[in-house]
Amino acid sequence: MSGISHSIDGPSAIDGPAGALHGPIEIAPRVWWVGNLLPGDQFQCHSYLIEAGDQSVLIDPGSAITIDGVIENVRTIIDPTSIRWVVCHHADPDVCAGLPKLDDLVHPDARVVTEWRAAALLVHYGSRLVPYLIEDNGWAIDLGEGRRLAFTLVPYLHFPGALGSYETSSKVLFTGDLFGGFSDATSLWASDSSVFDSMRRFHEHYMPSGDILRAGLDNLHRRWPEATMIAPQHGQLIPAPLMEEVFERLSNLECGIFLLAEDDIHLATLLAAAALERNLARAILSTASLPELAERATTLLREHLDVERIEAYVRSDTEGLLRFAPDEHYAGTPVASTSPDAGTTFLDLAGDDHTPAIRVYLVLASGQSLPRQFARAMVQLSQPIQVALVEHLAHRDADRERARIIAESLTDPLTGLANRRALNDDHLANDPSAILMIDIDRFKEINDEFGHDVGDDALGQVATVIRANIRSRSDLGVRYGGDEFLVVLREADETHALDVAERIRRQVELIPSAGRFAAAMALSVSVGVTLHESHQDLGLSIAHADEALYQSKLEGRNRVSTTWAPPDAVIAR
């Protein structure tokens, strides 16, 4: 097929007046433009051919007045009987009215690929070709040789069941009316961003709203980000260097009734409200946390309103009424009632079994009220705020439950002191401290003579004495095992360590003078004390304290021993 292929590295010129072109243009390997341009028509329609042997595809074949030229172009590339699939992105006459001309030319088993809403209208063109509903067939056609033509819906752009499609080998994105334009250009390819002017006029007239347009664009961009070319049904083809810009500029376009706002002040406000909704939607999609969402929303609202702040109030089952506001970084502070400044506008979001009741306030400058046209924007904002608040509360509850579980896992249930797992904290090994090992004297005899309930009570009372003599925020009391306790005194010197050890020993002696030990054997403890240097092995320091404890036992119990040699190395009763 030499002599009919144009370079795909740059724009392909259409020499002469519209309609003078005779022959197809290869826009990508084995992908052809086979349209038939009409003289003086700004609404030129494009048809495309994917050359794939007996699985070849004709895309948007054309109208009753263009189909003969399309067929002529196809014949210069392939025999029309190789066309197995005829894709109609929507059901308008400029796409489908030429279908009957194909009945006796294409493959005997050829099918019209479309969506059910378009198929319901195609019968009125009188073609014998049977519809192939893409939604019932996996949204793709296998073209062989690893090539696929994939489809997606772009609803209401401008047909309810409009389709977009993508050929995986050439990476060409076929978009139907999307990216189309009114154009009298003499080049099939767009060469610069001025192509947007023709797109803008087309989309303003044919697309029902900016929101619907953005939804379709987002779908195409997200589904096929690797596309390197846009082939619309009208206007000019968009090469890779211009794709991101036209996606972005079309995303910011307002369509349909909003254009009347140029002559109507009320619709002008509506247009501003629509722009606010769009910008809020983008902020919502790109925001992960409640504080960030509220701050971004406040900034956007201030472009249209004199907004002071956004406040939200939530009644939590576990924490009562919480206020979320910028002055406390939207952390959630317990309050008695919802009482923001006068002149606020709010939305009540009723709770249910799964979500709490939420009241969102928009605090405006004194004397201002929210224009009715912005109500939808506030509804749009309130819903993600509700989701963010619910997630925030769920994280708070989860953090609280996690802290409870961790605390329980580090706590001895009988004494309320920490258990040995708490000694795994790296800070204990890294910080200088004094370590006390404490053992209840003759504890086995207490259990044997008075029973384990009395023994457990003895453990609890010794733990109470220990807790009363250490600093709750810095020191650590541990039930080390059985009747043995360990105390870590942070940044304690010899004098402080011996003072605490001696106070504990003396106060334990007083326990039998009251309570269930009044007529029982005397209760006492032996204590071993050592100093732990910064970054020293904690296990080694504990072993030294245990050696001092053993010394106290050997010396007769009820005393404090140390691993160093102060003037009185052993403090006895």
C-alpha positions in Angstrom: 0.0 0.0 0.0 2.8 2.4 -0.7 1.9 5.9 -1.7 -1.0 6.2 0.8 0.8 6.2 4.1 1.6 9.5 5.9 4.1 9.9 8.7 2.8 9.5 12.2 5.6 11.5 13.8 4.0 14.9 13.1 0.8 16.4 11.7 -0.4 15.1 8.3 -1.4 17.8 5.9 -4.6 17.6 3.9 -3.7 19.3 0.7 -6.3 21.4 -1.1 -9.8 22.2 -0.1 -11.8 19.9 2.1 -13.1 17.0 0.1 -10.1 16.9 -2.2 -8.4 14.2 -0.2 -8.6 10.8 -2.0 -7.1 8.0 0.1 -6.6 7.0 3.7 -4.0 8.1 6.2 -2.2 5.7 8.4 -2.3 7.4 11.8 -0.6 4.5 13.7 0.7 1.1 12.6 -2.2 -0.7 10.9 -4.6 2.0 12.1 -6.1 4.2 9.4 -8.1 7.3 9.0 -10.6 6.5 6.2 -13.0 9.5 6.5 -14.6 11.4 3.6 -14.3 15.2 4.1 -17.2 17.3 2.8 -16.6 20.7 1.2 -17.3 23.7 3.4 -18.5 21.5 6.4 -17.2 22.6 9.8 -18.7 19.4 11.3 -16.4 16.9 9.5 -16.9 13.3 10.5 -14.0 10.8 10.9 -14.1 7.1 10.3 -11.2 4.8 11.2 -10.1 1.3 10.2 -8.1 -1.1 12.3 -6.4 -3.5 9.9 -6.4 -7.0 11.6 -6.9 -9.6 8.9 -10.4 -11.2 9.0 -10.9 -9.4 12.4 -10.6 -5.9 10.9 -12.6 -3.1 12.5 -14.4 -0.2 10.9 -15.0 2.6 13.5 -17.9 5.0 13.1 -18.6 4.2 9.4 -20.4 7.4 8.6 -23.5 9.0 7.2 -25.5 8.4 4.1 -23.5 11.2 2.3 -20.0 10.1 3.5 -20.2 6.3 3.4 -19.3 5.9 -0.3 -16.0 7.8 0.2 -15.3 5.8 3.4 -15.8 2.5 1.5 -13.5 3.7 -1.3 -10.8 4.5 1.2 -11.2 1.1 2.9 -10.9 -0.7 -0.5 -7.4 0.8 -1.0 -6.2 -1.0 2.2 -8.2 -4.2 2.5 -11.0 -6.1 1.0 -14.2 -5.0 2.8 -15.1 -8.6 3.4 -12.3 -8.7 6.0 -14.3 -6.3 8.2 -15.6 -8.4 11.0 -16.6 -5.6 13.4 -18.3 -2.3 12.8 -18.1 -0.1 15.9 -20.7 2.6 16.5 -19.7 4.8 19.5 -23.2 6.2 19.5 -26.3 6.1 17.4 -26.4 9.5 15.6 -26.9 9.6 11.8 -23.4 11.0 11.1 -22.1 7.7 12.6 -24.7 5.1 11.6 -26.8 6.2 8.7 -24.4 4.6 6.2 -24.7 1.2 7.8 -27.1 -0.3 5.1 -24.4 0.4 2.4 -22.2 -2.1 4.3 -24.7 -5.0 4.5 -23.4 -6.7 1.3 -19.8 -5.6 1.5 -18.4 -6.7 4.9 -17.8 -10.2 6.3 -20.9 -12.4 6.2 -20.8 -12.7 10.0 -20.0 -9.0 10.7 -21.6 -7.5 13.8 -22.3 -3.9 14.8 -20.5 -3.3 18.1 -22.4 -1.0 20.3 -24.3 -0.6 23.6 -27.9 -1.6 24.2 -29.3 2.0 24.1 -27.7 2.6 20.8 -28.7 -0.8 19.5 -32.4 0.1 20.2 -32.0 3.0 17.6 -29.8 1.3 15.0 -32.7 -0.8 13.7 -34.3 2.4 12.3 -31.4 2.7 9.8 -32.6 -0.5 8.2 -29.2 -2.4 8.2 -29.1 -6.2 8.3 -26.1 -6.2 10.6 -26.8 -7.7 14.0 -25.8 -5.7 17.1 -23.0 -7.1 19.3 -23.7 -5.7 22.8 -20.3 -5.0 24.2 -21.5 -5.0 27.8 -22.5 -8.6 27.3 -19.1 -9.6 25.9 -16.5 -8.4 28.4 -16.2 -4.8 27.1 -13.4 -5.9 24.6 -12.9 -7.6 21.2 -9.9 -9.9 20.6 -8.3 -8.9 17.3 -5.6 -11.6 17.3 -1.9 -11.3 17.5 -2.2 -10.0 21.1 -4.3 -7.0 20.0 -7.5 -6.0 21.7 -10.0 -3.2 21.3 -11.3 -2.3 24.7 -14.4 -0.2 25.5 -15.9 1.9 28.3 -19.0 4.0 28.8 -18.8 7.8 28.7 -22.5 8.3 29.4 -24.4 11.4 28.0 -21.4 12.6 26.0 -23.5 13.3 24.2 -25.5 10.1 23.9 -26.8 8.2 27.1 -24.9 5.0 26.0 -21.9 6.7 24.4 -18.7 4.6 24.2 -15.0 5.3 24.2 -12.5 2.6 22.9 -8.8 1.9 23.0 -6.6 -0.3 20.7 -3.9 -1.8 22.9 -1.2 -2.3 20.2 -1.2 1.2 18.7 -2.3 2.9 21.9 -4.9 5.0 20.0 -7.8 6.2 22.0 -11.1 6.6 20.0 -13.4 9.0 21.8 -16.5 9.5 19.6 -17.9 13.0 20.3 -15.5 13.6 23.2 -12.5 15.8 22.1 -14.5 16.7 18.9 -14.6 20.1 17.5 -16.1 22.5 14.8 -13.1 22.9 12.5 -12.3 24.2 9.0 -8.6 23.4 9.5 -6.7 21.9 6.5 -4.7 19.5 8.7 -6.0 16.3 10.1 -3.7 16.7 13.1 -3.8 19.4 15.7 -0.5 21.2 15.8 -0.9 23.3 18.9 -3.2 24.2 21.8 -5.4 26.4 19.5 -7.3 23.3 18.8 -9.1 23.8 22.1 -11.0 26.7 20.7 -12.8 24.5 18.3 -13.3 21.9 21.0 -14.7 24.4 23.4 -17.5 25.6 21.1 -18.4 22.0 20.2 -18.5 20.8 23.9 -20.4 23.8 25.1 -23.2 23.1 22.7 -23.3 19.3 22.8 -22.3 18.2 26.3 -25.1 18.5 28.9 -22.9 19.7 31.9 -19.4 20.2 33.1 -19.8 17.6 35.8 -20.8 14.9 33.3 -18.0 15.9 31.0 -15.4 15.7 33.8 -16.7 12.3 34.8 -16.2 10.9 31.3 -12.8 12.5 30.9 -11.7 11.1 34.3 -12.8 7.7 33.3 -10.9 7.7 30.0 -7.7 9.2 31.6 -7.8 6.7 34.5 -8.6 3.6 32.4 -6.0 4.2 29.6 -3.3 6.5 30.9 -0.8 5.0 28.4 -2.7 6.3 25.3 -0.5 8.2 22.9 -3.1 9.6 20.5 -6.7 10.8 20.6 -8.9 10.0 17.5 -12.2 11.8 17.9 -15.2 11.6 15.5 -15.0 15.3 14.7 -12.4 18.0 14.5 -8.7 17.2 14.6 -6.7 14.3 15.9 -4.7 15.0 19.1 -1.1 13.8 19.2 0.7 12.8 22.4 2.3 16.3 23.2 -1.1 18.0 23.4 -3.1 15.3 25.2 -2.6 16.3 28.8 -3.3 20.0 28.0 -6.6 19.2 26.3 -7.6 16.8 29.0 -7.0 19.5 31.6 -8.6 22.4 29.7 -11.7 20.3 28.8 -12.0 19.4 32.5 -12.4 23.0 33.4 -15.1 23.7 30.8 -18.7 24.4 31.8 -21.3 23.2 29.4 -25.1 23.4 28.7 -27.3 25.8 30.6 -24.4 27.4 32.5 -23.4 29.3 29.4 -26.6 31.5 29.8 -24.9 32.9 32.9 -23.1 35.5 30.7 -26.5 37.4 30.4 -28.1 36.5 33.7 -26.7 37.5 37.1 -28.5 34.7 38.9 -27.1 32.1 36.5 -23.7 33.8 36.9 -23.9 32.9 40.6 -25.0 29.4 39.6 -22.0 29.2 37.4 -19.7 30.2 40.3 -21.4 27.7 42.5 -20.8 25.0 39.9 -17.1 26.0 39.7 -17.0 25.8 43.5 -18.6 22.3 43.5 -16.0 21.2 41.0 -13.1 22.6 42.9 -14.4 21.1 46.1 -14.7 17.7 44.4 -11.1 17.9 43.4 -10.0 18.9 46.9 -12.0 16.0 48.4 -10.5 13.5 46.1 -6.9 14.6 46.9 -7.4 15.0 50.6 -6.7 12.3 53.1 -7.4 13.8 56.5 -10.2 15.8 58.2 -8.0 18.9 59.0 -6.6 19.1 55.5 -10.1 18.7 54.0 -11.6 21.5 56.2 -8.6 23.8 55.5 -8.8 23.3 51.8 -12.5 23.7 51.7 -12.3 26.9 53.7 -9.8 28.4 51.3 -12.0 27.5 48.3 -15.1 28.9 50.0 -13.3 32.2 50.7 -13.0 32.8 46.9 -16.8 33.3 46.9 -17.9 34.0 50.5 -16.6 35.8 53.5 -16.0 32.6 55.5 -14.4 32.7 58.9 -14.2 29.0 59.6 -15.9 25.6 59.3 -16.9 23.9 62.5 -18.4 20.4 63.0 -20.0 18.8 66.1 -20.3 15.1 66.6 -21.9 13.2 69.4 -19.7 10.2 70.1 -21.0 7.2 72.1 -17.7 6.9 73.9 -16.6 10.6 74.3 -19.9 12.6 74.3 -20.1 15.8 72.2 -17.0 16.7 70.3 -16.2 20.0 68.6 -13.9 20.0 65.5 -12.6 23.5 64.6 -9.4 25.1 63.3 -8.4 26.6 66.6 -7.8 23.1 67.9 -6.6 21.7 64.5 -9.8 19.7 64.1 -8.6 17.2 66.7 -12.0 16.9 68.4 -12.4 18.6 71.8 -15.2 17.6 74.3 -17.8 20.5 74.7 -21.1 20.9 76.5 -23.1 22.2 73.6 -23.0 23.3 69.9 -22.8 27.1 70.2 -20.8 28.8 67.5 -21.1 32.5 66.7 -24.5 33.8 65.6 -25.2 34.1 61.9 -23.9 30.7 60.9 -25.2 28.4 58.3 -25.3 24.7 59.1 -26.3 21.3 57.8 -27.6 18.5 60.1 -26.6 15.0 59.2 -28.7 12.5 61.0 -26.9 9.5 62.4 -28.0 5.9 62.3 -26.7 2.6 63.8 -23.4 2.9 61.9 -22.7 6.7 61.8 -23.0 9.4 64.5 -25.2 12.5 64.2 -23.1 15.4 62.8 -23.8 19.1 62.6 -21.6 21.1 60.2 -21.4 24.9 60.6 -20.2 27.4 58.0 -19.3 30.5 60.1 -19.7 33.6 57.9 -18.8 37.2 58.6 -21.4 39.0 60.7 -24.7 39.7 58.9 -24.0 37.4 56.0 -26.0 34.4 55.0 -25.3 31.6 52.5 -26.7 32.2 49.0 -29.2 29.6 48.0 -27.1 28.7 44.9 -24.3 27.5 47.1 -26.5 25.1 49.1 -25.5 22.2 46.8 -21.8 22.9 47.3 -22.4 22.7 51.1 -24.2 19.4 50.7 -21.4 18.1 48.6 -18.9 19.2 51.2 -20.9 17.9 54.2 -20.9 14.4 53.0 -17.1 13.9 52.8 -16.8 15.8 56.1 -19.2 13.2 57.6 -17.1 10.4 56.1 -13.9 12.0 57.4 -15.3 12.5 60.9 -16.6 8.9 61.1 -13.2 7.6 60.0 -11.6 10.0 62.5 -13.7 8.7 65.3 -13.1 5.1 64.2 -9.4 5.7 64.3 -9.7 7.3 67.8 -11.7 4.3 69.0 -9.2 1.9 67.4 -6.2 3.8 68.9 -7.9 3.7 72.3 -8.6 0.0 72.0 -5.1 -0.6 70.8 -3.7 1.3 73.8 -5.9 -0.7 76.1 -4.8 -4.0 74.6 -1.1 -2.9 74.7 -1.5 -1.8 78.3 -3.1 -5.1 79.3 -0.4 -7.0 77.5 2.2 -5.1 79.6 0.3 -5.3 82.9 0.3 -8.0 85.5 -3.4 -8.5 86.3 -2.9 -9.5 89.9 -0.8 -6.6 91.1 -1.5 -3.9 88.5 2.2 -3.4 88.0 3.9 -3.9 84.7 4.9 -7.4 83.6 8.3 -8.5 82.2 7.3 -7.5 78.6 7.6 -3.8 79.7 11.3 -4.4 80.0 11.7 -4.6 76.2 11.5 -0.8 75.9 14.8 0.3 74.3 14.7 3.5 76.5 15.2 1.4 79.6 18.5 0.1 78.3 19.6 3.4 76.9 18.9 5.6 79.9 20.9 5.6 83.2 19.0 4.3 86.2 19.0 2.3 89.4 17.5 -1.2 89.5 15.9 -2.7 92.6 15.1 -6.5 92.8 12.6 -7.1 95.6 11.6 -10.5 96.9 8.9 -11.3 99.6 10.6 -13.3 102.4 9.3 -16.8 103.1 6.5 -16.4 100.6 6.0 -20.1 100.1 5.3 -20.5 103.9 2.6 -17.8 103.6 0.9 -19.7 100.8 1.3 -23.1 102.6 0.0 -21.8 105.9 -2.7 -19.3 105.0 -3.6 -20.3 101.4 -3.1 -18.7 98.0 -5.8 -16.1 98.5 -3.7 -14.6 101.4 -0.6 -15.0 99.3 -2.2 -13.1 96.4 -3.3 -10.4 98.9 0.3 -10.1 100.1 1.5 -9.6 96.6 -1.1 -6.9 96.0 -0.1 -5.0 99.2 3.6 -5.2 98.4 2.8 -3.9 94.9 0.8 -1.0 96.5 3.9 -0.1 98.6 6.1 -0.1 95.5 3.7 2.0 93.5 3.5 4.6 96.3 7.3 5.0 96.4 8.2 5.4 92.8 7.5 8.3 90.3 4.6 7.3 88.1 5.7 9.2 85.0 9.3 8.1 84.9 10.0 5.1 87.1 8.8 1.5 86.4 7.5 -1.1 88.8 7.4 -4.7 87.5 6.1 -8.0 88.8 9.1 -9.9 87.7 7.8 -13.4 88.5 6.2 -15.2 91.4 6.9 -13.2 94.6 9.7 -11.2 93.0 9.5 -7.5 91.9 11.8 -5.3 89.9 11.9 -1.5 90.1 13.6 0.8 87.6 14.4 4.3 89.0 15.2 6.6 86.1 18.3 8.8 86.5 18.7 7.8 90.1 22.0 7.9 92.0 23.1 5.7 94.9 21.6 7.9 97.6 18.1 8.1 95.9 18.2 4.3 95.1 19.0 3.3 98.7 16.4 5.8 100.0 13.6 4.3 97.9 14.7 0.7 98.7 14.8 1.4 102.4 11.3 3.1 102.4 9.8 0.1 100.6 11.4 -2.3 103.0 10.2 -0.4 106.1 6.6 0.1 104.8 6.2 -3.6 103.9 7.1 -4.4 107.6 4.0 -2.3 108.6 1.6 -4.3 106.4 0.7 -7.0 109.0 -0.3 -4.4 111.6 -3.6 -4.0 109.9 -5.9 -6.0 107.7 -5.9 -9.7 107.1 -2.2 -10.1 108.3 -2.9 -8.9 111.8 -2.7 -12.3 113.4 -0.5 -13.8 110.7 3.2 -14.1 110.3 5.2 -10.9 109.7 5.6 -9.8 106.2 9.0 -8.5 104.9 11.0 -8.1 101.8 14.7 -8.5 100.8 16.1 -6.0 98.3 19.0 -5.9 95.9 20.2 -2.6 94.3 22.5 -1.9 91.4 23.2 1.0 89.1 22.6 0.7 85.4 24.8 2.8 83.1 23.6 4.3 79.9 23.6 1.8 76.9 24.7 -1.0 79.2 23.1 -4.4 78.7 19.9 -4.3 80.8 19.9 -8.0 81.4 23.4 -7.8 82.9 22.3 -5.0 85.2 19.2 -7.0 86.3 21.6 -10.0 87.0 23.7 -7.7 89.2 20.6 -6.6 91.2 19.6 -10.2 91.6 23.1 -11.0 93.0 22.6 -8.2 95.6 19.2 -9.6 96.4 20.8 -13.0 97.0 23.2 -11.3 99.3 20.3 -9.9 101.4 18.8 -13.4 101.7 22.1 -14.8 102.8 22.5 -12.1 105.4 19.2 -13.0 107.1 16.5 -11.3 104.9 14.5 -8.1 105.5 17.4 -5.9 104.4 18.8 -4.0 101.4 22.1 -5.0 99.7 24.0 -3.3 96.9 26.5 -4.2 94.3 28.7 -1.2 95.2 30.5 -0.5 98.5 29.0 2.4 100.3 30.0 2.9 104.0 27.2 0.6 105.0 27.1 -1.9 102.3 24.2 -3.8 103.9 21.3 -2.0 105.5 19.8 -4.4 108.0 16.7 -4.1 110.2 
